[in-house]
Amino acid sequence: MMLAGCGLASGSKNEPVTVTVTRDFGSEHVATVTVPRKQSSESMKQLLSRSLRARVAADGTVESIDGVPVGSRQRWFRYVNGTGSTSLLELTNVHPGDQVWWDLHSDILTTTARAVVGAYPEPFEHGAGGRRLPTTLGCGTDVDAACKQVAAALAADGVKVANSLLGTGSGQDSLNVVVGTWKEIEGELVATLVDHGPSASGIYARFTDGGAMLQLLDAQGRVVRTLGAASGLVAATRDTQSEPTWLITGTDAAGVTAAARALTPARLRRRFAVAVSGSDTFALPASFRTPVR
């Protein structure tokens, strides 16, 4: 089993950096630019200034990007390789291959950037701080097909995983992927965060009826849809001490398999989290619009 904290080189030193800008939890794409990485050290503030038009206040608060200003009860949230970052721009370095995602959205329920799935195969490919992180895969019972699907998807992106027992975690310096029905994984720490709502997890969904129903929430935390059997969820979150844990879960084994099949860049691109039911993929937070297919 791979040891936590043994970071690996994440790739070529010449890999460019990609900066993506969206609004309203990724629902509106503003800009994406790929820029060569400077050979010398560069801060996130310097990267933002040379890649996009941005206005940053003296205290480091981002006021606008590419001409899009902050509105009432909004702020710019930053995710680096899919992991939320709140560190000061001038004190955070850019690393080869980094995927930097800025999203302007409401801070009514979420004031802390946690993790998103929309940069997949990040954070598994480049990790954090310029080093690839060990990845552990914990699978529940009766979800063998889903577990194999997830392992194959990660392997296709060159990610080696170490199998772990469900519920044992992966350490603070490792990425963890949990595959199982909600009823089985509900005791996991990150599942507890989900149970406490978007303000705790950043995930706009919750399971009810003992895990048999999946409620999709809007940006205000209101229930928009309720999905039943064979429904799944792909989401990521983290506590204040650990690297992200990814949840590939569902109302039942069929829902977990559906979620595992959604683990592709095309279905997750620029999504904070997704729910799946049949051939439908719902971006989260949810709306009354038709699902993204």
C-alpha positions in Angstrom: 0.0 0.0 0.0 1.3 3.5 -0.9 2.3 5.6 2.1 0.6 8.9 2.7 2.7 11.9 2.0 5.1 10.3 -0.5 4.4 12.9 -3.2 5.5 12.1 -6.7 6.7 14.4 -9.5 3.6 15.6 -11.3 5.0 16.0 -14.8 7.2 18.1 -17.1 8.5 21.4 -15.8 7.5 22.9 -19.1 3.8 22.0 -18.9 1.6 25.1 -19.5 -0.9 26.3 -17.0 -4.6 26.6 -17.8 -6.9 29.2 -16.2 -10.7 28.8 -16.5 -13.2 31.4 -15.5 -16.9 30.7 -15.0 -20.0 32.0 -13.2 -22.7 30.5 -11.1 -21.1 27.2 -10.2 -19.7 26.6 -13.6 -23.0 27.1 -15.4 -21.7 30.0 -17.5 -18.3 29.8 -19.1 -16.5 33.2 -19.3 -13.0 32.3 -20.5 -10.3 29.6 -20.7 -6.7 30.4 -21.5 -3.6 28.2 -21.6 -0.4 30.1 -20.9 3.2 28.9 -20.9 4.6 28.6 -17.4 7.3 31.0 -16.5 10.5 29.2 -15.7 11.0 31.2 -12.5 8.6 31.0 -9.6 5.3 32.8 -10.1 2.5 33.6 -7.8 -1.2 33.1 -8.4 -1.6 36.8 -8.4 1.1 37.2 -11.1 -0.5 34.5 -13.2 -4.0 36.1 -12.9 -2.6 39.4 -14.0 -0.8 38.1 -17.1 -3.4 35.7 -18.3 -6.7 37.7 -17.8 -7.8 41.2 -17.1 -8.3 41.2 -13.3 -8.8 43.8 -10.6 -7.4 42.8 -7.1 -8.0 44.9 -4.0 -5.2 45.9 -1.7 -6.2 43.2 0.8 -6.0 40.5 -2.0 -9.7 40.2 -2.7 -10.4 39.6 -6.3 -13.0 42.3 -7.5 -13.3 41.3 -11.1 -11.9 38.9 -13.7 -12.2 39.5 -17.5 -14.6 42.4 -16.9 -17.0 40.4 -14.6 -17.4 42.2 -11.3 -18.4 40.8 -8.0 -22.1 41.3 -7.2 -24.1 41.4 -4.0 -23.5 38.3 -1.8 -21.0 36.9 -4.3 -17.3 36.2 -4.3 -14.7 34.7 -6.6 -13.8 31.1 -5.5 -10.5 29.6 -6.6 -9.8 25.9 -7.2 -6.4 24.5 -8.1 -6.5 21.1 -9.7 -10.0 20.7 -8.4 -9.1 21.5 -4.8 -10.4 24.7 -3.1 -7.8 27.3 -2.2 -8.1 30.2 0.1 -4.5 31.1 0.6 -3.3 34.6 -0.3 -2.7 35.0 -4.1 0.7 36.5 -3.7 1.9 33.7 -1.4 0.7 30.8 -3.6 3.0 29.5 -6.3 2.0 28.2 -9.7 3.2 24.8 -10.7 3.6 23.0 -14.0 0.3 21.7 -15.4 -1.8 23.4 -12.8 -5.5 23.8 -13.7 -6.7 27.0 -12.0 -10.4 27.5 -12.0 -12.1 30.8 -10.9 -15.9 30.8 -10.3 -18.0 33.7 -9.3 -21.0 32.5 -7.2 -23.1 33.2 -4.2 -21.5 32.9 -0.8 -24.9 32.6 1.0 -24.4 29.0 1.9 -20.7 28.3 1.1 -18.0 30.6 2.3 -15.1 28.1 2.0 -13.9 26.6 -1.2 -13.7 22.8 -0.7 -13.4 20.6 -3.8 -15.0 20.2 -7.2 -15.1 17.3 -9.8 -15.1 19.5 -12.9 -11.3 19.5 -13.4 -11.1 15.7 -13.7 -8.6 14.0 -14.0 -7.4 16.5 -11.5 -6.4 16.3 -8.7 -5.2 12.8 -9.4 -3.0 13.8 -12.3 -1.0 16.7 -10.8 -2.0 16.7 -7.2 -1.2 19.7 -5.1 1.8 22.0 -4.7 3.6 20.6 -7.7 3.5 16.9 -6.5 1.2 14.1 -7.4 -0.5 12.6 -4.4 -1.0 9.0 -3.5 -4.5 7.8 -4.3 -6.4 5.1 -2.3 -9.6 3.4 -3.5 -12.1 2.1 -0.9 -15.0 0.0 -2.2 -18.1 -1.2 -0.5 -19.8 -4.6 -0.9 -21.9 -5.5 -4.0 -20.4 -2.7 -6.1 -17.6 -4.7 -7.8 -18.6 -3.5 -11.3 -18.5 0.2 -10.2 -15.2 -0.3 -8.4 -13.6 -1.8 -11.5 -15.0 1.0 -13.6 -13.5 3.6 -11.4 -10.1 1.8 -11.1 -10.0 1.5 -14.9 -10.9 5.2 -15.4 -8.1 6.2 -13.1 -5.6 3.8 -14.6 -6.4 5.2 -18.1 -5.2 8.5 -16.9 -2.0 7.0 -15.5 -3.1 7.1 -11.9 -2.0 4.2 -9.7 -4.3 3.4 -6.8 -3.8 1.5 -3.6 -6.8 -0.5 -2.3 -8.0 0.3 1.2 -10.7 -0.9 3.5 -13.8 1.2 3.4 -13.8 3.5 6.4 -10.0 3.5 7.0 -9.4 6.7 5.2 -6.1 7.6 3.4 -4.2 10.0 5.5 -4.1 13.8 5.4 -1.7 13.9 2.4 -3.4 11.4 0.2 -6.4 11.5 -2.1 -9.3 9.1 -1.3 -11.9 7.7 -3.6 -14.9 6.0 -1.9 -17.2 3.8 -4.0 -20.3 2.4 -2.4 -24.0 2.9 -1.8 -24.9 5.8 0.5 -26.2 3.5 3.1 -22.8 1.8 3.3 -20.6 4.9 3.2 -22.7 7.1 5.4 -20.4 6.6 8.3 -17.5 8.2 6.5 -16.4 11.6 7.7 -17.0 13.3 4.4 -20.4 11.7 4.2 -21.2 13.4 7.6 -20.2 16.7 6.0 -22.7 16.0 3.2 -25.4 15.2 5.7 -24.8 18.7 7.3 -25.6 20.4 4.0 -23.8 22.6 1.4 -22.4 25.0 4.1 -20.4 22.1 5.5 -19.5 20.1 2.3 -20.0 22.4 -0.6 -22.1 19.6 -2.2 -25.7 20.6 -3.2 -27.3 17.2 -2.7 -28.4 15.0 0.1 -29.7 11.5 0.6 -32.9 10.7 2.4 -35.0 7.7 3.4 -32.0 5.8 4.5 -30.2 6.5 1.3 -33.0 5.4 -1.0 -33.7 8.9 -2.3 -31.4 11.6 -3.6 -32.4 15.2 -3.3 -30.9 17.8 -5.7 -30.5 21.3 -4.2 -30.3 24.7 -5.8 -27.8 27.4 -4.8 -30.1 28.5 -1.9 -30.3 24.9 -0.6 -33.9 24.3 -1.7 -34.9 20.9 -3.1 -35.3 21.1 -6.9 -35.6 17.4 -7.7 -35.8 14.1 -5.9 -34.3 11.0 -7.6 -35.1 7.5 -6.7 -33.7 4.0 -7.5 -30.6 3.7 -9.7 -29.5 7.3 -9.1 -26.0 8.2 -8.4 -23.7 11.1 -7.2 -20.2 12.1 -8.2 -18.9 14.7 -5.8 -15.8 15.7 -3.8 -15.2 17.5 -0.5 -12.7 17.8 2.2 -12.3 18.9 5.8 -9.9 21.6 6.9 -7.0 19.2 7.4 -7.1 16.7 4.6 -6.9 16.4 0.8 -10.2 15.8 -1.1 -12.2 12.7 -0.9 -14.2 11.8 -4.0 -17.6 10.1 -3.5 -18.8 7.7 -6.2 -22.1 6.7 -4.6 -25.8 6.2 -5.1 -29.1 5.0 -3.9 -28.3 1.4 -4.7 -25.7 -0.7 -6.6 -27.2 0.4 -9.9 -26.9 4.0 -8.9 -23.2 3.5 -7.9 -22.5 2.0 -11.3 -24.2 4.9 -13.0 -22.0 7.3 -11.0 -18.9 5.3 -11.9 -19.7 5.6 -15.6 -19.9 9.4 -15.2 -16.2 9.5 -14.2 -15.1 11.0 -17.5 -13.7 14.5 -18.4 -16.6 15.1 -20.8 -19.4 14.5 -18.3 -17.7 16.3 -15.4 -16.2 19.3 -17.2 -16.7 22.5 -15.3 -19.2 20.8 -12.9 -19.0 21.2 -9.1 -20.7 17.9 -8.7 -23.1 15.8 -10.7 -26.1 13.5 -10.1 -27.0 10.8 -12.6 -30.2 9.0 -13.3 -30.5 6.8 -16.4 -29.0 8.7 -19.3 -29.5 12.1 -17.6 -26.6 14.0 -15.9 -27.7 16.8 -13.5 -25.2 19.6 -12.7 -25.1 20.6 -9.1 -26.3 23.0 -7.7 -29.5 22.1 -9.5 -32.0 24.2 -11.4 -35.3 23.7 -13.0 -33.7 23.5 -16.4 -33.4 20.2 -18.3 -30.5 18.1 -17.3 -27.2 18.2 -19.2 -26.8 15.0 -21.3 
